[in-house]
């Protein structure tokens, strides 16, 4: 699993164009002394205790079935983190992940597929930034298609309008406007959240996910 220190850049094409955040000096230090590596890891994890309660920074996303994933524009990472922490800390809906935390160095389409399949609900952070990015538009249509073609994914795409980045309702794309959206500044927000994120739905989807993972593991053993 990637941490927030590993940022994914969102290009208009589906191919990642991320910059490498590790300097050559850090790489040499890592190779020279495993102790230094351990110390570096301890220092990094100490500043992310809350995040580590739900998933390890080095853990692959395929090892955890998340309650939710938040799809967001690149400019809205901080807002996505705020919503993530709100749902996890105030409503105890965890573990959750934002798309920026997906592993770096992989094809964006692969990360998108894993994010949707590896979580019970897909939250679309509806902001003007999201609506202005072609890649974000593609994400929205992809998860909607998945919810329409997979029975266990029905009604699992949740547009969310954050209070810090609201925009006129008439700007909402027709296909997203047809969905029941969460409005953070609405008096009924808390009740809506509890109604949507039902434990029974999560367990059902988790069972489907586990069954698929087991079949994939068996297939890999047979091929090996």
C-alpha positions in Angstrom: 0.0 0.0 0.0 1.3 3.4 -0.9 1.4 6.2 1.7 0.5 9.8 1.3 4.2 10.5 0.9 3.9 8.7 -2.5 1.8 10.9 -4.7 0.1 9.9 -7.9 0.0 12.5 -10.6 -3.1 12.6 -12.7 -2.3 13.0 -16.4 -4.9 13.4 -19.1 -3.7 10.1 -20.5 -4.1 6.8 -18.5 -0.4 6.4 -18.4 1.3 7.5 -15.2 3.8 10.3 -15.4 4.8 10.5 -11.8 8.0 12.0 -10.5 10.4 10.0 -8.4 10.4 11.5 -4.9 13.4 9.5 -3.7 16.8 11.3 -4.1 19.8 9.3 -5.2 21.4 10.0 -1.8 18.5 8.3 -0.1 18.8 5.3 -2.4 22.5 4.9 -1.6 21.7 5.2 2.2 19.1 2.4 1.8 21.5 0.1 0.0 24.5 0.7 2.3 22.9 0.0 5.6 19.7 -1.9 6.4 19.7 -0.4 9.9 19.4 3.1 8.4 16.5 1.8 6.4 14.8 0.6 9.5 15.4 3.9 11.2 14.0 5.8 8.3 10.9 3.6 8.2 10.3 4.1 12.0 10.6 7.9 11.5 8.2 7.9 8.7 5.6 5.8 10.4 5.6 7.7 13.6 4.0 10.7 11.8 1.3 8.6 10.3 -0.1 6.6 13.3 -3.7 7.2 12.4 -3.3 5.9 8.9 -1.4 2.8 10.0 -4.3 1.8 12.2 -6.1 0.9 9.0 -3.3 -0.2 6.7 0.4 -0.6 6.5 2.4 1.8 4.2 4.1 -1.1 2.6 1.1 -3.3 2.2 -0.4 -4.0 -1.1 -3.9 -2.8 -1.7 -4.9 -6.3 -2.8 -4.4 -7.6 0.8 -7.2 -5.4 2.3 -10.9 -5.0 1.4 -11.7 -1.4 2.1 -14.9 0.2 3.2 -14.6 3.0 0.7 -12.3 4.6 -1.8 -12.4 8.3 -2.6 -11.9 9.3 -6.2 -10.7 13.0 -6.3 -9.0 15.6 -8.5 -5.3 16.1 -8.0 -5.9 19.5 -6.6 -8.3 18.1 -4.0 -6.0 15.7 -2.2 -6.2 17.7 1.1 -10.0 17.8 0.9 -10.1 14.0 0.1 -7.9 13.3 3.2 -10.3 15.5 5.3 -13.3 13.5 4.2 -11.4 10.2 4.7 -10.6 11.1 8.3 -14.1 12.4 8.9 -15.6 9.0 7.8 -13.0 7.0 9.7 -12.8 8.9 12.9 -16.3 10.4 13.4 -18.4 7.7 11.8 -16.0 4.7 12.4 -16.2 3.7 8.8 -12.8 2.1 8.3 -10.5 1.2 6.7 -10.9 3.7 3.9 -8.5 4.9 1.2 -8.1 7.8 -1.2 -6.9 7.3 -4.8 -3.8 9.3 -4.1 -2.7 6.5 -1.7 -2.8 3.8 -4.4 0.7 2.3 -5.2 2.8 4.4 -7.4 4.7 3.1 -10.5 1.6 1.2 -11.8 -0.7 1.9 -14.7 -3.5 4.3 -13.6 -6.1 2.0 -15.1 -4.8 -0.9 -13.0 -5.0 1.2 -9.9 -8.5 2.4 -10.7 -9.6 -1.2 -11.2 -8.1 -2.3 -8.0 -9.5 0.6 -6.1 -13.1 -0.1 -7.3 -12.9 -3.9 -6.8 -11.0 -3.7 -3.5 -13.6 -1.5 -1.7 -17.3 -1.7 -0.9 -18.2 1.9 -1.8 -16.7 4.3 -4.3 -17.0 8.0 -3.3 -16.8 10.6 -5.9 -15.5 13.9 -4.4 -17.7 16.3 -6.4 -15.8 19.6 -6.8 -15.2 21.9 -9.7 -11.7 20.5 -9.9 -13.1 17.0 -10.4 -15.5 18.1 -13.1 -12.7 20.0 -15.0 -10.3 17.0 -15.3 -10.8 14.5 -18.2 -9.2 11.7 -16.1 -11.7 12.3 -13.3 -14.5 12.2 -15.8 -13.3 8.9 -17.0 -13.1 7.6 -13.4 -16.7 8.6 -12.8 -18.0 6.8 -15.8 -15.9 3.7 -15.1 -17.2 3.2 -11.6 -20.8 3.9 -12.8 -20.4 1.2 -15.5 -19.1 -1.2 -12.9 -22.0 -0.6 -10.6 -24.4 -1.3 -13.5 -22.8 -4.5 -14.7 -21.9 -6.1 -11.4 -25.0 -7.0 -9.2 -23.1 -6.8 -5.9 -21.8 -3.3 -6.8 -25.3 -1.9 -7.4 -25.9 1.5 -5.6 -22.3 1.6 -4.4 -21.2 4.8 -6.2 -21.7 7.8 -3.9 -21.2 11.4 -5.1 -20.2 13.6 -2.2 -20.4 17.4 -2.2 -17.9 18.6 0.5 -18.8 21.8 2.3 -15.4 23.4 1.5 -15.7 23.1 -2.3 -19.3 23.4 -3.1 -20.5 24.5 -6.6 -24.0 25.1 -8.1 -26.1 22.0 -8.4 -26.9 22.8 -12.1 -23.2 22.2 -12.9 -23.5 18.5 -11.8 -23.3 16.2 -14.8 -26.7 14.6 -15.6 -25.4 11.0 -15.0 -24.1 11.9 -11.5 -27.0 14.1 -10.7 -29.3 11.1 -11.0 -27.5 9.5 -8.0 -28.3 10.2 -4.4 -25.4 12.4 -3.4 -24.1 13.1 0.1 -24.2 16.8 0.9 -21.7 17.5 3.8 -23.3 20.7 4.9 -26.8 19.2 4.9 -28.5 18.7 8.3 -29.2 15.1 7.4 -25.6 14.3 6.5 -24.9 12.0 9.5 -28.2 10.1 9.0 -27.4 9.6 5.3 -23.9 8.3 6.0 -25.3 5.7 8.5 -28.0 4.6 6.1 -25.6 4.2 3.2 -22.6 2.4 4.8 -24.4 -0.7 6.0 -22.4 -3.5 7.6 -24.4 -6.2 5.8 -23.6 -4.7 2.4 -19.9 -4.5 3.3 -19.9 -8.2 4.4 -21.6 -9.3 1.2 -19.1 -7.5 -1.0 -16.2 -8.7 1.1 -17.3 -12.3 0.6 -17.4 -11.8 -3.2 -14.0 -10.2 -3.1 -12.5 -13.0 -0.9 -13.9 -15.7 -3.2 -12.4 -14.1 -6.3 -9.0 -13.7 -4.5 -9.0 -17.4 -3.6 -9.7 -18.4 -7.2 -7.0 -16.1 -8.5 -4.5 -17.6 -6.0 -5.4 -21.2 -7.0 -5.0 -20.3 -10.6 -1.6 -18.8 -10.0 -0.5 -21.9 -8.2 -1.6 -24.1 -11.1 0.2 -21.9 -13.6 3.3 -21.9 -11.5 
